[in-house]
Amino acid sequence: MNVSIDMEQCTSSGICEVIAPDVFVIAADGVAHLVDEPNSIENTGTFVTCVVKAGHEDVVREAAEQCPGECIFIKD
């Protein structure tokens, strides 16, 4: 499973970080980033994709569903 985040769409609500703090973090720039961003499989600067670590799939799905900016994308 891969998770992507479009930082341009992020509304900075922090819901993702509350639901899945091992996967998402609201950074100093005020928007959500992926904790594993340094190990990303794609990074264009505003759109980052990472592999979801085993055991985190359910919280990543929940974070994507709850995200008010609809900026979290999942590819199984």
Backbone atoms as SQL, in Angstrom:
CREATE TABLE atoms (id INTEGER PRIMARY KEY, chain TEXT, resi INTEGER, resn TEXT, atom TEXT, x REAL, y REAL, z REAL);
INSERT INTO atoms VALUES
  (1, 'A', 1, 'MET', 'N', 0.846, -1.175, 0.000),
  (2, 'A', 1, 'MET', 'CA', 0.000, 0.000, 0.000),
  (3, 'A', 1, 'MET', 'C', 0.892, 1.238, 0.000),
  (4, 'A', 2, 'ASN', 'N', 0.535, 2.195, -0.850),
  (5, 'A', 2, 'ASN', 'CA', 1.233, 3.484, -0.878),
  (6, 'A', 2, 'ASN', 'C', 0.287, 4.582, -0.418),
  (7, 'A', 3, 'VAL', 'N', 0.842, 5.596, 0.212),
  (8, 'A', 3, 'VAL', 'CA', 0.063, 6.766, 0.592),
  (9, 'A', 3, 'VAL', 'C', 0.742, 7.991, -0.013),
  (10, 'A', 4, 'SER', 'N', -0.081, 8.863, -0.551),
  (11, 'A', 4, 'SER', 'CA', 0.411, 10.114, -1.131),
  (12, 'A', 4, 'SER', 'C', -0.288, 11.273, -0.438),
  (13, 'A', 5, 'ILE', 'N', 0.404, 12.375, -0.380),
  (14, 'A', 5, 'ILE', 'CA', -0.198, 13.580, 0.175),
  (15, 'A', 5, 'ILE', 'C', 0.100, 14.744, -0.763),
  (16, 'A', 6, 'ASP', 'N', -0.928, 15.500, -1.064),
  (17, 'A', 6, 'ASP', 'CA', -0.791, 16.693, -1.884),
  (18, 'A', 6, 'ASP', 'C', -0.764, 17.880, -0.932),
  (19, 'A', 7, 'MET', 'N', 0.427, 18.388, -0.680),
  (20, 'A', 7, 'MET', 'CA', 0.584, 19.448, 0.316),
  (21, 'A', 7, 'MET', 'C', -0.062, 20.765, -0.101),
  (22, 'A', 8, 'GLU', 'N', -0.294, 20.952, -1.399),
  (23, 'A', 8, 'GLU', 'CA', -0.977, 22.165, -1.852),
  (24, 'A', 8, 'GLU', 'C', -2.452, 22.153, -1.466),
  (25, 'A', 9, 'GLN', 'N', -3.048, 20.955, -1.342),
  (26, 'A', 9, 'GLN', 'CA', -4.458, 20.824, -0.963),
  (27, 'A', 9, 'GLN', 'C', -4.658, 20.814, 0.547),
  (28, 'A', 10, 'CYS', 'N', -3.578, 20.660, 1.308),
  (29, 'A', 10, 'CYS', 'CA', -3.674, 20.507, 2.755),
  (30, 'A', 10, 'CYS', 'C', -4.283, 21.747, 3.404),
  (31, 'A', 11, 'THR', 'N', -5.236, 21.509, 4.307),
  (32, 'A', 11, 'THR', 'CA', -5.883, 22.602, 5.037),
  (33, 'A', 11, 'THR', 'C', -5.292, 22.789, 6.431),
  (34, 'A', 12, 'SER', 'N', -4.268, 22.013, 6.762),
  (35, 'A', 12, 'SER', 'CA', -3.551, 22.121, 8.039),
  (36, 'A', 12, 'SER', 'C', -4.420, 21.834, 9.257),
  (37, 'A', 13, 'SER', 'N', -5.417, 20.989, 9.095),
  (38, 'A', 13, 'SER', 'CA', -6.298, 20.679, 10.223),
  (39, 'A', 13, 'SER', 'C', -5.596, 19.852, 11.295),
  (40, 'A', 14, 'GLY', 'N', -4.635, 19.035, 10.891),
  (41, 'A', 14, 'GLY', 'CA', -3.913, 18.192, 11.839),
  (42, 'A', 14, 'GLY', 'C', -4.603, 16.883, 12.168),
  (43, 'A', 15, 'ILE', 'N', -5.762, 16.642, 11.567),
  (44, 'A', 15, 'ILE', 'CA', -6.510, 15.397, 11.819),
  (45, 'A', 15, 'ILE', 'C', -5.649, 14.180, 11.498),
  (46, 'A', 16, 'CYS', 'N', -4.925, 14.239, 10.394),
  (47, 'A', 16, 'CYS', 'CA', -4.103, 13.088, 9.998),
  (48, 'A', 16, 'CYS', 'C', -3.052, 12.774, 11.053),
  (49, 'A', 17, 'GLU', 'N', -2.439, 13.803, 11.589),
  (50, 'A', 17, 'GLU', 'CA', -1.405, 13.607, 12.609),
  (51, 'A', 17, 'GLU', 'C', -1.999, 13.042, 13.894),
  (52, 'A', 18, 'VAL', 'N', -3.200, 13.455, 14.246),
  (53, 'A', 18, 'VAL', 'CA', -3.871, 12.930, 15.439),
  (54, 'A', 18, 'VAL', 'C', -4.210, 11.454, 15.250),
  (55, 'A', 19, 'ILE', 'N', -4.711, 11.101, 14.073),
  (56, 'A', 19, 'ILE', 'CA', -5.133, 9.726, 13.798),
  (57, 'A', 19, 'ILE', 'C', -3.932, 8.804, 13.597),
  (58, 'A', 20, 'ALA', 'N', -2.927, 9.273, 12.879),
  (59, 'A', 20, 'ALA', 'CA', -1.788, 8.417, 12.519),
  (60, 'A', 20, 'ALA', 'C', -0.462, 9.169, 12.693),
  (61, 'A', 21, 'PRO', 'N', -0.064, 9.432, 13.929),
  (62, 'A', 21, 'PRO', 'CA', 1.157, 10.217, 14.163),
  (63, 'A', 21, 'PRO', 'C', 2.443, 9.537, 13.699),
  (64, 'A', 22, 'ASP', 'N', 2.414, 8.227, 13.491),
  (65, 'A', 22, 'ASP', 'CA', 3.597, 7.536, 12.979),
  (66, 'A', 22, 'ASP', 'C', 3.734, 7.670, 11.472),
  (67, 'A', 23, 'VAL', 'N', 2.703, 8.237, 10.829),
  (68, 'A', 23, 'VAL', 'CA', 2.695, 8.356, 9.375),
  (69, 'A', 23, 'VAL', 'C', 2.700, 9.816, 8.921),
  (70, 'A', 24, 'PHE', 'N', 1.933, 10.674, 9.620),
  (71, 'A', 24, 'PHE', 'CA', 1.772, 12.070, 9.220),
  (72, 'A', 24, 'PHE', 'C', 2.288, 13.012, 10.297),
  (73, 'A', 25, 'VAL', 'N', 2.791, 14.156, 9.859),
  (74, 'A', 25, 'VAL', 'CA', 3.239, 15.185, 10.785),
  (75, 'A', 25, 'VAL', 'C', 2.933, 16.552, 10.167),
  (76, 'A', 26, 'ILE', 'N', 2.441, 17.457, 11.005),
  (77, 'A', 26, 'ILE', 'CA', 2.288, 18.842, 10.560),
  (78, 'A', 26, 'ILE', 'C', 3.639, 19.503, 10.822),
  (79, 'A', 27, 'ALA', 'N', 4.305, 19.911, 9.762),
  (80, 'A', 27, 'ALA', 'CA', 5.668, 20.432, 9.844),
  (81, 'A', 27, 'ALA', 'C', 5.680, 21.935, 10.120),
  (82, 'A', 28, 'ALA', 'N', 6.863, 22.469, 10.225),
  (83, 'A', 28, 'ALA', 'CA', 7.042, 23.900, 10.513),
  (84, 'A', 28, 'ALA', 'C', 6.416, 24.795, 9.454),
  (85, 'A', 29, 'ASP', 'N', 6.261, 24.261, 8.230),
  (86, 'A', 29, 'ASP', 'CA', 5.634, 25.070, 7.169),
  (87, 'A', 29, 'ASP', 'C', 4.114, 25.103, 7.295),
  (88, 'A', 30, 'GLY', 'N', 3.572, 24.377, 8.305),
  (89, 'A', 30, 'GLY', 'CA', 2.141, 24.429, 8.592),
  (90, 'A', 30, 'GLY', 'C', 1.278, 23.436, 7.845),
  (91, 'A', 31, 'VAL', 'N', 1.874, 22.604, 7.022),
  (92, 'A', 31, 'VAL', 'CA', 1.094, 21.619, 6.282),
  (93, 'A', 31, 'VAL', 'C', 1.554, 20.205, 6.617),
  (94, 'A', 32, 'ALA', 'N', 0.714, 19.246, 6.256),
  (95, 'A', 32, 'ALA', 'CA', 1.014, 17.845, 6.537),
  (96, 'A', 32, 'ALA', 'C', 2.116, 17.323, 5.631),
  (97, 'A', 33, 'HIS', 'N', 2.966, 16.515, 6.230),
  (98, 'A', 33, 'HIS', 'CA', 4.025, 15.811, 5.523),
  (99, 'A', 33, 'HIS', 'C', 3.979, 14.362, 5.966),
  (100, 'A', 34, 'LEU', 'N', 4.633, 13.506, 5.223),
  (101, 'A', 34, 'LEU', 'CA', 4.752, 12.107, 5.602),
  (102, 'A', 34, 'LEU', 'C', 6.019, 11.928, 6.417),
  (103, 'A', 35, 'VAL', 'N', 5.910, 11.210, 7.529),
  (104, 'A', 35, 'VAL', 'CA', 7.059, 10.976, 8.394),
  (105, 'A', 35, 'VAL', 'C', 8.198, 10.328, 7.608),
  (106, 'A', 36, 'ASP', 'N', 7.857, 9.416, 6.713),
  (107, 'A', 36, 'ASP', 'CA', 8.873, 8.721, 5.910),
  (108, 'A', 36, 'ASP', 'C', 9.265, 9.479, 4.643),
  (109, 'A', 37, 'GLU', 'N', 8.959, 10.768, 4.591),
  (110, 'A', 37, 'GLU', 'CA', 9.250, 11.568, 3.400),
  (111, 'A', 37, 'GLU', 'C', 10.700, 11.436, 2.919),
  (112, 'A', 38, 'PRO', 'N', 11.691, 11.353, 3.813),
  (113, 'A', 38, 'PRO', 'CA', 13.068, 11.187, 3.319),
  (114, 'A', 38, 'PRO', 'C', 13.265, 9.881, 2.538),
  (115, 'A', 39, 'ASN', 'N', 12.414, 8.897, 2.767),
  (116, 'A', 39, 'ASN', 'CA', 12.492, 7.613, 2.064),
  (117, 'A', 39, 'ASN', 'C', 11.386, 7.473, 1.030),
  (118, 'A', 40, 'SER', 'N', 10.882, 8.583, 0.524),
  (119, 'A', 40, 'SER', 'CA', 9.738, 8.558, -0.386),
  (120, 'A', 40, 'SER', 'C', 10.080, 7.832, -1.684),
  (121, 'A', 41, 'ILE', 'N', 9.026, 7.300, -2.304),
  (122, 'A', 41, 'ILE', 'CA', 9.205, 6.668, -3.605),
  (123, 'A', 41, 'ILE', 'C', 8.893, 7.658, -4.726),
  (124, 'A', 42, 'GLU', 'N', 8.299, 8.781, -4.357),
  (125, 'A', 42, 'GLU', 'CA', 8.061, 9.891, -5.298),
  (126, 'A', 42, 'GLU', 'C', 7.996, 11.162, -4.478),
  (127, 'A', 43, 'ASN', 'N', 8.649, 12.212, -4.944),
  (128, 'A', 43, 'ASN', 'CA', 8.616, 13.487, -4.239),
  (129, 'A', 43, 'ASN', 'C', 8.823, 14.603, -5.251),
  (130, 'A', 44, 'THR', 'N', 7.733, 15.344, -5.498),
  (131, 'A', 44, 'THR', 'CA', 7.826, 16.461, -6.430),
  (132, 'A', 44, 'THR', 'C', 7.875, 17.792, -5.694),
  (133, 'A', 45, 'GLY', 'N', 7.968, 17.733, -4.370),
  (134, 'A', 45, 'GLY', 'CA', 8.001, 18.954, -3.583),
  (135, 'A', 45, 'GLY', 'C', 6.656, 19.293, -2.982),
  (136, 'A', 46, 'THR', 'N', 5.583, 19.086, -3.722),
  (137, 'A', 46, 'THR', 'CA', 4.248, 19.324, -3.176),
  (138, 'A', 46, 'THR', 'C', 3.426, 18.048, -3.120),
  (139, 'A', 47, 'PHE', 'N', 3.867, 17.023, -3.818),
  (140, 'A', 47, 'PHE', 'CA', 3.167, 15.743, -3.849),
  (141, 'A', 47, 'PHE', 'C', 4.180, 14.666, -3.506),
  (142, 'A', 48, 'VAL', 'N', 3.955, 13.986, -2.380),
  (143, 'A', 48, 'VAL', 'CA', 4.901, 12.990, -1.883),
  (144, 'A', 48, 'VAL', 'C', 4.188, 11.657, -1.717),
  (145, 'A', 49, 'THR', 'N', 4.873, 10.575, -2.114),
  (146, 'A', 49, 'THR', 'CA', 4.331, 9.223, -1.983),
  (147, 'A', 49, 'THR', 'C', 5.321, 8.355, -1.219),
  (148, 'A', 50, 'CYS', 'N', 4.798, 7.604, -0.253),
  (149, 'A', 50, 'CYS', 'CA', 5.609, 6.684, 0.537),
  (150, 'A', 50, 'CYS', 'C', 4.893, 5.347, 0.664),
  (151, 'A', 51, 'VAL', 'N', 5.665, 4.323, 0.939),
  (152, 'A', 51, 'VAL', 'CA', 5.116, 3.004, 1.238),
  (153, 'A', 51, 'VAL', 'C', 4.655, 3.019, 2.690),
  (154, 'A', 52, 'VAL', 'N', 3.446, 2.508, 2.931),
  (155, 'A', 52, 'VAL', 'CA', 2.909, 2.439, 4.296),
  (156, 'A', 52, 'VAL', 'C', 3.505, 1.222, 4.990),
  (157, 'A', 53, 'LYS', 'N', 4.063, 1.449, 6.166),
  (158, 'A', 53, 'LYS', 'CA', 4.638, 0.348, 6.931),
  (159, 'A', 53, 'LYS', 'C', 3.536, -0.604, 7.391),
  (160, 'A', 54, 'ALA', 'N', 3.875, -1.875, 7.458),
  (161, 'A', 54, 'ALA', 'CA', 2.930, -2.900, 7.897),
  (162, 'A', 54, 'ALA', 'C', 2.334, -2.528, 9.247),
  (163, 'A', 55, 'GLY', 'N', 1.029, -2.723, 9.354),
  (164, 'A', 55, 'GLY', 'CA', 0.326, -2.429, 10.597),
  (165, 'A', 55, 'GLY', 'C', -0.268, -1.033, 10.673),
  (166, 'A', 56, 'HIS', 'N', 0.070, -0.177, 9.717),
  (167, 'A', 56, 'HIS', 'CA', -0.442, 1.198, 9.717),
  (168, 'A', 56, 'HIS', 'C', -1.548, 1.428, 8.679),
  (169, 'A', 57, 'GLU', 'N', -1.900, 0.401, 7.952),
  (170, 'A', 57, 'GLU', 'CA', -2.860, 0.558, 6.856),
  (171, 'A', 57, 'GLU', 'C', -4.210, 1.104, 7.312),
  (172, 'A', 58, 'ASP', 'N', -4.743, 0.588, 8.402),
  (173, 'A', 58, 'ASP', 'CA', -6.078, 1.012, 8.856),
  (174, 'A', 58, 'ASP', 'C', -6.101, 2.472, 9.278),
  (175, 'A', 59, 'VAL', 'N', -5.076, 2.931, 10.000),
  (176, 'A', 59, 'VAL', 'CA', -5.071, 4.331, 10.439),
  (177, 'A', 59, 'VAL', 'C', -4.831, 5.273, 9.271),
  (178, 'A', 60, 'VAL', 'N', -4.082, 4.830, 8.272),
  (179, 'A', 60, 'VAL', 'CA', -3.883, 5.656, 7.076),
  (180, 'A', 60, 'VAL', 'C', -5.204, 5.805, 6.325),
  (181, 'A', 61, 'ARG', 'N', -5.941, 4.716, 6.198),
  (182, 'A', 61, 'ARG', 'CA', -7.266, 4.798, 5.547),
  (183, 'A', 61, 'ARG', 'C', -8.189, 5.738, 6.314),
  (184, 'A', 62, 'GLU', 'N', -8.190, 5.624, 7.635),
  (185, 'A', 62, 'GLU', 'CA', -9.037, 6.496, 8.450),
  (186, 'A', 62, 'GLU', 'C', -8.631, 7.955, 8.281),
  (187, 'A', 63, 'ALA', 'N', -7.340, 8.231, 8.291),
  (188, 'A', 63, 'ALA', 'CA', -6.862, 9.607, 8.115),
  (189, 'A', 63, 'ALA', 'C', -7.296, 10.161, 6.767),
  (190, 'A', 64, 'ALA', 'N', -7.213, 9.342, 5.725),
  (191, 'A', 64, 'ALA', 'CA', -7.633, 9.784, 4.392),
  (192, 'A', 64, 'ALA', 'C', -9.126, 10.094, 4.364),
  (193, 'A', 65, 'GLU', 'N', -9.915, 9.257, 5.014),
  (194, 'A', 65, 'GLU', 'CA', -11.367, 9.467, 5.051),
  (195, 'A', 65, 'GLU', 'C', -11.742, 10.722, 5.832),
  (196, 'A', 66, 'GLN', 'N', -11.006, 11.027, 6.884),
  (197, 'A', 66, 'GLN', 'CA', -11.328, 12.153, 7.761),
  (198, 'A', 66, 'GLN', 'C', -10.728, 13.481, 7.294),
  (199, 'A', 67, 'CYS', 'N', -9.804, 13.446, 6.368),
  (200, 'A', 67, 'CYS', 'CA', -9.096, 14.650, 5.940),
  (201, 'A', 67, 'CYS', 'C', -10.037, 15.662, 5.287),
  (202, 'A', 68, 'PRO', 'N', -10.184, 16.861, 5.888),
  (203, 'A', 68, 'PRO', 'CA', -11.099, 17.851, 5.315),
  (204, 'A', 68, 'PRO', 'C', -10.583, 18.443, 3.990),
  (205, 'A', 69, 'GLY', 'N', -9.282, 18.394, 3.771),
  (206, 'A', 69, 'GLY', 'CA', -8.710, 18.915, 2.521),
  (207, 'A', 69, 'GLY', 'C', -8.688, 17.893, 1.410),
  (208, 'A', 70, 'GLU', 'N', -9.065, 16.651, 1.739),
  (209, 'A', 70, 'GLU', 'CA', -9.063, 15.556, 0.767),
  (210, 'A', 70, 'GLU', 'C', -7.746, 15.483, 0.013),
  (211, 'A', 71, 'CYS', 'N', -6.646, 15.589, 0.759),
  (212, 'A', 71, 'CYS', 'CA', -5.318, 15.622, 0.141),
  (213, 'A', 71, 'CYS', 'C', -4.521, 14.350, 0.338),
  (214, 'A', 72, 'ILE', 'N', -5.117, 13.339, 0.972),
  (215, 'A', 72, 'ILE', 'CA', -4.444, 12.060, 1.212),
  (216, 'A', 72, 'ILE', 'C', -5.004, 11.025, 0.244),
  (217, 'A', 73, 'PHE', 'N', -4.110, 10.387, -0.486),
  (218, 'A', 73, 'PHE', 'CA', -4.509, 9.420, -1.499),
  (219, 'A', 73, 'PHE', 'C', -3.848, 8.077, -1.216),
  (220, 'A', 74, 'ILE', 'N', -4.602, 6.993, -1.402),
  (221, 'A', 74, 'ILE', 'CA', -4.116, 5.651, -1.118),
  (222, 'A', 74, 'ILE', 'C', -4.156, 4.831, -2.390),
  (223, 'A', 75, 'LYS', 'N', -3.094, 4.060, -2.600),
  (224, 'A', 75, 'LYS', 'CA', -3.060, 3.107, -3.712),
  (225, 'A', 75, 'LYS', 'C', -2.671, 1.744, -3.135),
  (226, 'A', 76, 'ASP', 'N', -3.590, 0.799, -3.241),
  (227, 'A', 76, 'ASP', 'CA', -3.320, -0.548, -2.726),
  (228, 'A', 76, 'ASP', 'C', -2.475, -1.338, -3.693);
